[in-house]
Amino acid sequence: MTSRLTQYLDKKFGLTAGNTSVKTEVLAGTSTFFTMCYIVALNPNILTGFQTGTELWNAIFLATCLSAVTGTLFMAFLANKPLVVASGMGMNTFFASIVANIAIITGLNYDQSYRIALCFILFEGLFFLITSLAGIRHKIANDIPPCIKLAIGPAIGLMLINIGFGSNVSIYAEGNQYTTPFYVMRDFFGAMTASYLKYSMGHEYTKMVISVLTIFTGLFTIVHYHRKNNRACVIIGLLLSSVMYWTMDYFILNENPFAATRGTFFLPSFSNLYRQTLLSFDFQGFINLGAYTAVVVLVTFCIIDMFGTIGSIIGTASKTGLVNERGDIPGIKEALTSDAVATVTAACTGTSTNVTFAESASGIQAGGRTGLTAFTCAVLLFLCIFLSPVISVIPAPATSAALIYIGIVMMQELNKIDFRDIEQITPAFVMLVAIFSSGSVGNGIGVALICYTVIKMINFKFREVSTLTYCVSALFAVKFFLVF
């Protein structure tokens, strides 16, 4: 039976052709899951303002899991890519701000405004599904200049490192009355002295030290096993650093590391999903916003998501050996279609835009090369629906170690860029800084395209820029500089 199953999986996903195995793919999918599973709890937190336990929170939690499972399954069976799709960070924050603004404009409560905002996600998803099937998004992806394509992976890597040392571990402290968070790189390593930081944070300084020790223990563990060519290096690092954090949390801080499981249930609240967000579009409220407002917001969603997704796919796929010297990816049309299906599902179930996760690089680094990696992660994401208490106890510092490691690995792709050509490295490095600073892959690509186009124009190399690149650069220029 096992032999037949292996043969079926080999035939279905092309394991032999991809120079991989069932064991490697399952391990890779598990690695990706542990690196990105934070989103299933963080996304409803962001979209509800951390109103955990409410009906809306429960509904968005389920919508996050279901849309991620759907998109990732399409990525596995339609695109046969080791990529994971889920609610995108940044896009969810933008969506939450849109909901809040709708509430202010209309005077409706948050839940009612949320139903209006879901219309934006639906129309965005349908637009991307149509353009993906028509091959338009595929053409845009392949038309991005090679120097920018080759730098997308390192740019995302730098962003992941920034997240690992920054926003992924935020500690609120009594020193500033719990108003703003303290971060590892900015506040711990940026403090004048340890005594000054302890004075600034107060009692929570010890928690900061524990977080820093956990991050570097996990990172050093992962690097050690990476040197030994152990493809389970990320999982080993996550587990070891998690156990370390739980131990110090209990014995040093005298806190229960599993306190987050209190009040949580293994039985999902499907009734909340049905009452709150499932197919709960308020089209009349959407029309009442006015055509101008609707178009501006929808175009903004589409621009950021389109290039964020294209960038993530190109950046993560660069580690699989499926990207040629121009940065083109076979099967990208199917991958983009899978991403679009996930966003339509997200709208129908009740959550924000889904994107291809940069954390997919974790599984790719572990050896994932086919859709079996994505399928494994999809199964684990589905189990999250019933295991939310377990997911909630994975400490953020442990996942930071994995994010930093993945970022470092992705930065290695910089050696493919010709550093001797100033016309190539200028837009590439501007993009590195833009994505790192803004946290938006789409906006970073937009800045790079504008730089590339202007540099070619002032050097009278008009024919080296495609018509599509001119159009996209102009569109981003309008987005960045034109005040509506």
ZIURJO-V325777 format. One record per residue. N is the residue number from 1. RES is the residue in three letters. PSI is psi in degrees with one decimal (none if undefined). BURIAL is # if it has 9 or more other C-alpha atoms within 8 Angstrom, else .. Layout:
BEGIN
((N,RES,PSI,BURIAL) (N,RES,PSI,BURIAL))
END
This chain:
BEGIN
((1,MET,-44.9,.) (2,THR,-41.8,.) (3,SER,-40.4,.) (4,ARG,-40.2,.) (5,LEU,-42.7,.) (6,THR,-42.4,#) (7,GLN,-38.4,.) (8,TYR,-46.2,.) (9,LEU,-36.9,#) (10,ASP,-43.7,#) (11,LYS,-40.6,.) (12,LYS,-43.8,.) (13,PHE,-5.5,#) (14,GLY,47.3,#) (15,LEU,-43.7,#) (16,THR,-43.1,.) (17,ALA,-30.7,.) (18,GLY,4.3,.) (19,ASN,47.3,.) (20,THR,-176.1,#) (21,SER,168.0,#) (22,VAL,-44.3,#) (23,LYS,-46.1,.) (24,THR,-43.0,#) (25,GLU,-40.8,#) (26,VAL,-42.2,#) (27,LEU,-42.3,#) (28,ALA,-43.3,#) (29,GLY,-38.2,#) (30,THR,-41.2,#) (31,SER,-45.9,#) (32,THR,-43.0,#) (33,PHE,-49.4,#) (34,PHE,-25.5,#) (35,THR,-30.1,#) (36,MET,-1.8,#) (37,CYS,-13.1,#) (38,TYR,-26.3,#) (39,ILE,-28.5,#) (40,VAL,-25.4,#) (41,ALA,-35.5,#) (42,LEU,-36.2,.) (43,ASN,-50.4,#) (44,PRO,-29.7,#) (45,ASN,-46.2,#) (46,ILE,-42.1,#) (47,LEU,-13.7,#) (48,THR,4.7,#) (49,GLY,36.7,.) (50,PHE,31.4,.) (51,GLN,67.3,.) (52,THR,145.5,.) (53,GLY,-11.1,.) (54,THR,164.1,.) (55,GLU,-38.0,#) (56,LEU,-41.2,#) (57,TRP,-46.6,#) (58,ASN,-40.0,#) (59,ALA,-43.1,#) (60,ILE,-34.5,#) (61,PHE,-47.8,#) (62,LEU,-40.4,#) (63,ALA,-38.7,#) (64,THR,-45.6,#) (65,CYS,-46.7,#) (66,LEU,-41.9,#) (67,SER,-37.6,#) (68,ALA,-42.9,#) (69,VAL,-46.4,#) (70,THR,-51.5,#) (71,GLY,-39.9,#) (72,THR,-35.1,#) (73,LEU,-40.1,#) (74,PHE,-39.0,#) (75,MET,-33.8,#) (76,ALA,-49.4,#) (77,PHE,-29.9,#) (78,LEU,-47.9,#) (79,ALA,-22.0,#) (80,ASN,48.8,#) (81,LYS,146.3,#) (82,PRO,45.7,#) (83,LEU,148.7,#) (84,VAL,140.0,#) (85,VAL,134.0,#) (86,ALA,175.1,#) (87,SER,126.1,#) (88,GLY,133.4,#) (89,MET,142.5,.) (90,GLY,-53.6,.) (91,MET,-36.4,#) (92,ASN,-36.8,#) (93,THR,-43.1,#) (94,PHE,-42.6,.) (95,PHE,-42.9,#) (96,ALA,-37.4,#) (97,SER,-35.1,.) (98,ILE,-42.8,#) (99,VAL,-45.1,#) (100,ALA,-41.1,#) (101,ASN,-37.8,.) (102,ILE,-39.8,#) (103,ALA,-39.3,#) (104,ILE,-44.0,.) (105,ILE,-43.1,.) (106,THR,-20.7,.) (107,GLY,7.4,.) (108,LEU,163.4,#) (109,ASN,174.9,.) (110,TYR,-42.7,#) (111,ASP,-41.3,.) (112,GLN,-41.1,#) (113,SER,-32.4,#) (114,TYR,-39.5,#) (115,ARG,-33.2,#) (116,ILE,-44.5,#) (117,ALA,-29.5,#) (118,LEU,-23.8,#) (119,CYS,-36.3,#) (120,PHE,-43.5,#) (121,ILE,-39.8,#) (122,LEU,-50.2,#) (123,PHE,-35.9,#) (124,GLU,-46.3,#) (125,GLY,-42.0,#) (126,LEU,-39.5,#) (127,PHE,-44.5,.) (128,PHE,-33.7,#) (129,LEU,-43.2,#) (130,ILE,-46.4,.) (131,THR,-28.1,#) (132,SER,-46.5,#) (133,LEU,-31.2,#) (134,ALA,-7.7,.) (135,GLY,7.6,#) (136,ILE,-45.7,#) (137,ARG,-37.0,#) (138,HIS,-44.0,#) (139,LYS,-40.9,.) (140,ILE,-42.5,#) (141,ALA,-45.0,#) (142,ASN,-17.6,.) (143,ASP,-5.8,#) (144,ILE,132.5,#) (145,PRO,141.6,.) (146,PRO,-40.6,#) (147,CYS,-32.6,#) (148,ILE,-42.4,#) (149,LYS,-43.6,#) (150,LEU,-21.6,#) (151,ALA,-7.9,#) (152,ILE,-43.7,#) (153,GLY,-53.6,#) (154,PRO,-35.5,#) (155,ALA,-42.7,#) (156,ILE,-37.7,#) (157,GLY,-43.7,#) (158,LEU,-36.8,#) (159,MET,-41.5,#) (160,LEU,-38.0,#) (161,ILE,-41.8,#) (162,ASN,-40.8,#) (163,ILE,-42.5,#) (164,GLY,-41.4,#) (165,PHE,-8.2,#) (166,GLY,-106.7,#) (167,SER,-20.3,#) (168,ASN,-30.2,#) (169,VAL,98.1,#) (170,SER,127.5,#) (171,ILE,118.8,#) (172,TYR,136.1,#) (173,ALA,158.7,#) (174,GLU,-20.8,#) (175,GLY,-32.1,#) (176,ASN,29.0,#) (177,GLN,31.5,.) (178,TYR,31.5,#) (179,THR,-47.4,.) (180,THR,148.9,.) (181,PRO,157.8,#) (182,PHE,142.4,#) (183,TYR,159.4,#) (184,VAL,-58.9,#) (185,MET,-45.9,#) (186,ARG,-44.0,#) (187,ASP,-41.5,#) (188,PHE,-54.6,#) (189,PHE,-16.4,.) (190,GLY,-5.8,.) (191,ALA,148.2,#) (192,MET,-46.0,.) (193,THR,161.6,.) (194,ALA,-34.9,.) (195,SER,-39.5,.) (196,TYR,-42.0,#) (197,LEU,-39.5,#) (198,LYS,-40.4,#) (199,TYR,-38.8,.) (200,SER,-34.1,.) (201,MET,-36.4,#) (202,GLY,-139.7,#) (203,HIS,-31.6,#) (204,GLU,-2.3,#) (205,TYR,-38.6,#) (206,THR,-39.4,.) (207,LYS,-36.4,#) (208,MET,-43.8,#) (209,VAL,-43.4,.) (210,ILE,-40.5,#) (211,SER,-43.2,#) (212,VAL,-45.6,#) (213,LEU,-38.5,.) (214,THR,-45.5,#) (215,ILE,-49.8,#) (216,PHE,-29.2,#) (217,THR,-45.6,#) (218,GLY,-43.5,#) (219,LEU,-46.9,#) (220,PHE,-35.9,#) (221,THR,-45.4,#) (222,ILE,-44.8,#) (223,VAL,-40.4,#) (224,HIS,-48.6,#) (225,TYR,-25.0,#) (226,HIS,-41.8,#) (227,ARG,-26.4,.) (228,LYS,8.7,.) (229,ASN,32.9,.) (230,ASN,112.8,.) (231,ARG,-7.0,#) (232,ALA,17.0,#) (233,CYS,-39.7,#) (234,VAL,-45.2,#) (235,ILE,-42.8,#) (236,ILE,-45.3,#) (237,GLY,-41.1,#) (238,LEU,-46.0,#) (239,LEU,-46.5,#) (240,LEU,-45.9,#) (241,SER,-32.2,#) (242,SER,-46.2,#) (243,VAL,-41.0,.) (244,MET,-44.8,#) (245,TYR,-46.1,#) (246,TRP,-41.1,#) (247,THR,-48.8,.) (248,MET,-34.8,#) (249,ASP,-39.5,#) (250,TYR,-46.9,#) (251,PHE,-28.5,.) (252,ILE,-46.0,.) (253,LEU,-8.5,#) (254,ASN,38.3,.) (255,GLU,154.5,.) (256,ASN,111.1,.) (257,PRO,-12.4,#) (258,PHE,20.7,.) (259,ALA,-25.7,.) (260,ALA,-15.9,#) (261,THR,-10.9,#) (262,ARG,133.5,.) (263,GLY,-1.5,.) (264,THR,156.9,.) (265,PHE,148.4,.) (266,PHE,-19.4,#) (267,LEU,116.7,.) (268,PRO,149.1,.) (269,SER,74.1,#) (270,PHE,-25.7,.) (271,SER,-36.4,.) (272,ASN,-39.6,#) (273,LEU,-44.0,#) (274,TYR,-42.4,#) (275,ARG,-31.9,.) (276,GLN,-48.6,#) (277,THR,-17.4,#) (278,LEU,114.2,#) (279,LEU,37.1,.) (280,SER,47.7,#) (281,PHE,133.1,.) (282,ASP,82.3,#) (283,PHE,-33.4,.) (284,GLN,-41.6,.) (285,GLY,-35.7,.) (286,PHE,-44.1,#) (287,ILE,-36.8,.) (288,ASN,-17.3,.) (289,LEU,-25.3,.) (290,GLY,146.8,.) (291,ALA,-40.7,.) (292,TYR,-51.4,.) (293,THR,-44.2,.) (294,ALA,-44.5,#) (295,VAL,-44.7,.) (296,VAL,-47.2,.) (297,VAL,-42.7,#) (298,LEU,-42.6,#) (299,VAL,-40.1,.) (300,THR,-45.9,#) (301,PHE,-48.3,#) (302,CYS,-43.1,#) (303,ILE,-50.0,#) (304,ILE,-44.8,#) (305,ASP,-42.6,#) (306,MET,-50.9,#) (307,PHE,-23.2,#) (308,GLY,-43.9,#) (309,THR,-47.2,#) (310,ILE,-42.9,#) (311,GLY,-42.6,#) (312,SER,-41.4,#) (313,ILE,-45.8,#) (314,ILE,-43.9,#) (315,GLY,-44.9,#) (316,THR,-35.9,#) (317,ALA,-17.7,#) (318,SER,-19.2,#) (319,LYS,-3.7,#) (320,THR,-9.9,#) (321,GLY,9.1,.) (322,LEU,3.6,#) (323,VAL,126.6,#) (324,ASN,-175.5,.) (325,GLU,-20.9,.) (326,ARG,-5.3,.) (327,GLY,9.5,#) (328,ASP,146.8,#) (329,ILE,120.1,#) (330,PRO,137.3,.) (331,GLY,13.8,.) (332,ILE,-27.0,#) (333,LYS,-44.1,#) (334,GLU,-36.8,#) (335,ALA,-41.8,#) (336,LEU,-35.4,#) (337,THR,-41.7,#) (338,SER,-42.7,#) (339,ASP,-41.6,#) (340,ALA,-40.1,#) (341,VAL,-39.8,#) (342,ALA,-39.3,#) (343,THR,-39.7,#) (344,VAL,-43.0,#) (345,THR,-40.2,#) (346,ALA,-44.0,#) (347,ALA,-43.2,#) (348,CYS,-33.5,#) (349,THR,-27.9,#) (350,GLY,44.5,#) (351,THR,-178.6,#) (352,SER,177.9,#) (353,THR,135.4,#) (354,ASN,143.7,#) (355,VAL,163.3,#) (356,THR,123.0,#) (357,PHE,131.6,#) (358,ALA,-25.6,#) (359,GLU,-8.7,#) (360,SER,-22.5,#) (361,ALA,-24.0,#) (362,SER,-48.4,#) (363,GLY,-36.7,#) (364,ILE,-41.2,#) (365,GLN,-28.4,#) (366,ALA,0.7,#) (367,GLY,0.0,#) (368,GLY,129.4,#) (369,ARG,-11.3,#) (370,THR,-179.4,#) (371,GLY,-14.3,#) (372,LEU,-32.3,#) (373,THR,-47.3,#) (374,ALA,-40.5,#) (375,PHE,-42.8,#) (376,THR,-45.7,#) (377,CYS,-36.8,#) (378,ALA,-40.7,#) (379,VAL,-43.9,#) (380,LEU,-37.3,#) (381,LEU,-37.2,#) (382,PHE,-40.7,#) (383,LEU,-23.8,.) (384,CYS,-30.4,#) (385,ILE,-33.3,#) (386,PHE,-8.3,#) (387,LEU,30.7,#) (388,SER,-35.2,#) (389,PRO,-33.8,#) (390,VAL,-43.3,.) (391,ILE,-34.0,#) (392,SER,-16.4,#) (393,VAL,-2.8,#) (394,ILE,117.4,#) (395,PRO,141.2,.) (396,ALA,-39.6,.) (397,PRO,-30.9,#) (398,ALA,-41.6,#) (399,THR,-28.2,#) (400,SER,-39.9,#) (401,ALA,-42.2,#) (402,ALA,-41.7,#) (403,LEU,-42.2,#) (404,ILE,-43.8,#) (405,TYR,-46.8,#) (406,ILE,-42.7,#) (407,GLY,-42.0,#) (408,ILE,-43.3,#) (409,VAL,-42.1,#) (410,MET,-28.1,#) (411,MET,-21.4,#) (412,GLN,-20.4,.) (413,GLU,-8.1,#) (414,LEU,-25.1,#) (415,ASN,-8.3,.) (416,LYS,-9.9,.) (417,ILE,138.5,#) (418,ASP,100.3,.) (419,PHE,-11.1,.) (420,ARG,-14.9,.) (421,ASP,106.2,.) (422,ILE,-28.4,.) (423,GLU,-23.2,#) (424,GLN,-44.7,#) (425,ILE,-24.1,#) (426,THR,-56.8,#) (427,PRO,-31.9,#) (428,ALA,-45.8,#) (429,PHE,-29.1,#) (430,VAL,-40.4,#) (431,MET,-40.6,#) (432,LEU,-48.1,#) (433,VAL,-39.4,#) (434,ALA,-45.2,#) (435,ILE,-40.6,#) (436,PHE,-44.0,#) (437,SER,-42.6,.) (438,SER,-23.4,.) (439,GLY,9.7,#) (440,SER,115.3,#) (441,VAL,-41.6,#) (442,GLY,-48.2,#) (443,ASN,-35.8,#) (444,GLY,-42.6,#) (445,ILE,-38.4,#) (446,GLY,-45.1,#) (447,VAL,-42.6,#) (448,ALA,-40.7,#) (449,LEU,-39.8,#) (450,ILE,-45.2,#) (451,CYS,-46.5,#) (452,TYR,-47.0,#) (453,THR,-46.1,#) (454,VAL,-42.2,.) (455,ILE,-44.1,#) (456,LYS,-38.2,#) (457,MET,-44.3,#) (458,ILE,-14.8,.) (459,ASN,13.0,.) (460,PHE,33.8,.) (461,LYS,54.1,#) (462,PHE,-36.3,.) (463,ARG,-13.1,.) (464,GLU,-7.0,.) (465,VAL,126.0,#) (466,SER,160.1,.) (467,THR,-40.1,.) (468,LEU,-39.3,.) (469,THR,-39.3,#) (470,TYR,-47.1,#) (471,CYS,-45.8,.) (472,VAL,-40.2,#) (473,SER,-42.5,#) (474,ALA,-39.1,#) (475,LEU,-43.2,.) (476,PHE,-36.8,#) (477,ALA,-41.1,#) (478,VAL,-44.5,.) (479,LYS,-41.5,.) (480,PHE,-36.9,.) (481,PHE,-22.3,.) (482,LEU,125.8,.) (483,VAL,121.3,.) (484,PHE,none,.))
END
